[in-house]
Amino acid sequence: MSLVKKVQKFFAYWYQRYLLATEMYMVEPWEKAVIHFIFLVLFSLFWWFNSSLVVSSIARLRNRSQMELVS
């Protein structure tokens, strides 16, 4: 079995598990597309929030604590 076939089989397996876990295997294709879009938007918003606000706040706290050690 070629590497490409193994990778395709791997993703197909996990996609099927995702559909079963979210119970989306029984919805219409257009409903599935809408739900995937909503998941993508929510994931993107969480990603943006963590990368812009949380990470920058932690970096500021680290810099502040290093400045206090130097003083």
N, C-alpha and C positions, 0 to 999 in steps of 0.2 A: 504494500500500500504506500502510495507516495505521500510526501509530507503535506502537500496541498489538500489531499483527501482527508488526512488525519486532522488537519486544522479545521476543515469544513465540518467534519463529523463532531469535533469537540464543540464548536460554536453552535451547531444544530442541537446537540444534547443540552447545553446550558440554556439556549433559547427556549427549548421545549420545557425545561424545568421552570424557567421564569414565567412562561405562559400558564403552567399548571399552578404555580404558587400564587400568582395574582388572579387566577381564574379567568384569564382573558382568552383562553382557548375556545370559549363558547360564545364569544361576541362576534358581531359582524365586522368585516374588514375595515369599514370606515370608522367604527367605534374604536377599534384597536389602534388605528392611526391617530385618532384624537387623544386617546389615553397616552399613547407613546409621546405625543407632542407635549401634553401637560407634564408628564414625567421629565421630559427633556428641559422644559422651562424651569420647573422646580429645582432640578439638579443644577442647572446653570446658575440660578439665583443663589442657591446654597454655596456653590463653588465661588461665586463672586464675593459673597458676604465673608466667607472664610479667608479668601486670599487678600481682600482689600482691607477689611476692618480688623479681623482677629490677628492676622499675621503682623500687620503694621503696629497694632497696639502692643503685641508681645515684643516686637523689636524696639519700640520706644521704651518699654519698661526695662529691657535689658540695657539699653544705652544709659538710662537714668541711674540704674544701680551701679554700672561701671563708673559713671561720673562721680557718684558718691564715694566709691572706693578710692578714687584718685585724690579727691579733696581732703 
